Amino acid sequence: MPHRYLFIGGLHRSGTSLAARIAGSIEGIGTISHAPVPENEGVYLQGAIPHDAMAGMPGAFAFDPEQHLIEGGRFDRLDIRERIEADWAPWFPDTPWRVEKSPVNLLRMRLYQQLFPLSQFVIVVRHPLALARATAKWSDRGEAELVAHWARAYRLALEDARRLHARLILRYEDLVAAPEAARLALAAFCDRPAPDTPMEPVRDGNADYDLHTSLPPNAEVEEAMGAFGYGLDGRVDPLPQVAVAHPLRTVREAVSRYWPPRG
């Protein structure tokens, strides 16, 4: 069966696993499961693009220019595409769509679009203060540096997103508040039938953290936060940009009926 890829990218602890689980509950969308790698991340299951703990280090990889992969680079080759396909094939069910969820996808979207031209992309983002505090147990970096890493990663992602044919922005805060709307939006984004079974409630992990901060002013951080409707006081305003881009107007309109959630 011919297949297409839905690549989900976002920093560690941003909600990519939740987004992949929601997508995988839609008929015709398959996910990697029971793989002997962290969080069923496909980046560990392929050997075409070298990946190790240093390459995908939480709170650090966006500071490494070598991790920002775009079209025309050293991995933009037919043999790379063929190796990735061969390595991933055993891990996916035979479905029209395959979800590949790895944090580093956030900085590989342009390369993957070149290798897999019919692929589509989901950018998952979470308030940087919540993400920094959730990531702290995995990183020796301080909160200011983790937030700066968040800003660098999502600034690059938004710049890359302008070159993507099909992309959808999912904020963690919206995902946990309206998982059913997210599932309907993802189904519409992939032109799949709307699921007819209810979603289970999702726990809001942001409730574990006090999202106020005394971080010093940082123009890059504040600009990136504003692009997603986030404030330094923990505030989450409506998403100030269009959440979906797609070459087909019918798909854009279908997704926009559900996403971003309203009320």
N, C-alpha and C positions, 0 to 999 in steps of 0.2 A: 504494500500500500504506500503511495507517495505520502510524504510527511513534510510538515513545516515546523520550525522551531519558535517557541515563545521563550525568549531569554529574559529572566528576571535578575535584576542587579540592584544592589544596595549595600551599604556598609554593614559589617557584622552587627547583629542585634537591632537591625532596623525593621525587621518584620518580613524578610524575604521568605523564610520558611513558612510563615503564615500565608503569605500571598501564593506560594506554590501549592500549599495544601488546599486552598480555596480553588485555585485553577484546576487542580487534579480531581476535584469533585464534579467537574463538568464533563458530560458525555463527550467522548472523542478527544479528550486532552489527557495525555499520559505523563506520568512523572517517574523519576528514578526512585526506587525504594529498596530497602534492605541491602544497600551497597556497603562494602567494608571501608567506607571513607567518612570523614566528618560531615554530618548533616546531609548526606546523599548528594554532595556537591560534585557535579560532573567535571569540574576542572581537575579533580584528582583522578578521574577515570580515563583521561586521554593523555597521550604522550607526544602529541604534535607540538604543543606549546609548553615548554618546561614550566613546572609549578612546584613550589615547595613552601615550607613554613615561612621563609623569609619573603617570598614573592607575594604572599597573601596575608602578611602580618596584620592583625587587627590594630586599627589606629595608626597605621604607618604606610600602607601600600600606595596611597594616593600621593605621597611625597616622593615616590620613586618614579622618575620619568619613564623607566623601562616598562612599567606596568600600564602605561597609557598606550593602547594598541589601536591603530587606525589603518584605514585603507592605504595601500602603497608601501607599507612597511615590510619587514623581513618575513612576516608570517602570512602575507597576502599572496598565497600560492595555492595552486590546485592540489598539490600533494598534501598540504596542510589540511585542506578541507576534506580530502579523501581519508586521511588518517583519523581525523576527529570523528567522521561518520562511522568508520569501522570500529573505533574504540568504544563509541557510545552505543552502537546498535544492540549489543547484548543486554543492555540495562533498561531499555525502553520497551513498553508494550507496543503492540501493532495498532497504533492510533494515528489519526490524521495530524494531530498536533503533539509535539514533544516539549515539555517544560524543562528547561535547564536553568537551575537556580544556583548561582555561585556569586559571592560578594564581588569578586573582581570583574564580573560581567559589566558592572557599572562603568568601567573604563575600557571595555572592549566592544562596545556596541557598534561603532563604525567599522571595525574589522569584521565582526560577525555579519553585519549587513552585506559587506562585500563578499564574504565567503558563502553566505546563505541568503541570497537576494530576496527571498520571500519570507524571511524571518520578521518577527515583530518583537517589541521590547517593552518591558515594564520596569519603571524606575520606582523603587520603594524608598521612602525617606521618613525619618522619625525626628522629632524635636532633638536638636543637638545636645541639649543638657541631659535629657533622658538617655540618649544613646551613649554619651560620654560616661555617665554613671553606671550604665549597664555593661559597658566595655571595660571599665576600670580594673575589674578582677582579672582580666586577661592581658593587661598592658602595664608597663612601668611608667608610661607617660602621664603627666599631670593633666588635670581637667582642661586647662587653657589650650594645651597642645592637642588634646583629643578633639576639642571643638574646632580648632584651626584645621585639623585634618578633615573633619566633616565639611567645613566650608570649601577647602581645596577640592575634595572629591566631587561635591555636588556642583561646584562651579564648572569643573571640567565636563561633568555629565550633562549639564544644561547646555553648554556650548556644543557638545557632540549631538545632543538631541535635535538641534536645528537641522541636522543633516539626515535624520532618520525619516523614512517614509511612514512608519507606523510605530507610535510609542504612546504609552499610557502612564501617567503619574499617579501612584497610590501612596497617600500618606498613612503612616501607621495609625495615627489618631482617628482617621476616618475608617480604616479597616476594622479596628476594634469596636467602633461605635456602630458601624453598619456593614457587617460581614455579608449579609444577604445582598445588599446593593452592590458590593464589590464583586460578588459572584455573578450577578446579572450583567454587570459592566464587562467583566472578563469574557463571559459567554458572547456578548455582543461584539466585543473587540475581535474575537476569533471567529465570528459568524457561526456560532454554535447555538443549538436550541437552548432556550432558557430552562434551567433545572426546575423540576416541580417538587422537590423535597426541601424541607426547611433546613436552614443552617443552624448549627448549635451556637449558643452565645460564646463570645470570645473575651477572655480576661484582658483588662487594660493594664499592661505592665507599667505604664507611666505613673500609675497611682502609687508605686513603690518609692517614688522619688519626690523630693521637694525641688521644684523646677525654678526656684529663684537663685540668682547668682550674683556674685560680686566681681565677676571677671572684668578686667580692664577693657576699655573701648577698643574695638578692632573693626575697621571699615570693611574688610573682606568678609568677616564673619557676619556682620550685621546686614550686608548686602545679600549674602546667600540666604540668610534666615528670612529676610523680607521677601525673597523670590518664592518662598514656600508658605508664607503667612505666619511665620514663627516670630515670637518676641522673647527678649531676654528674661522677662518675668514669668516665663512658662506659657504665655498666651499663644493660642492657636486660632488665628483668624481664618476666614474663608480663603481658599487657594486663589491667589491673585493672578493666575494665568490659566490658559486653556489646558485642561487635563489630558485631552486626547488629540492626537494627530493621526490621520489615516488618509490614504489616497482616495478612498471611496466615501462620498458624502453620506450614503445610507448608513455606513458603519459609524461614522462620526456622530451622526444624529442619534443612532441607536444607543451608543455608549453614553452620550450626553443626557439621555433620559434618566439614567441611573447614577451617573458619576460626574462631579463629586456629589455625595449625598447631601440632601437639603433638610435642614431642621433637625 
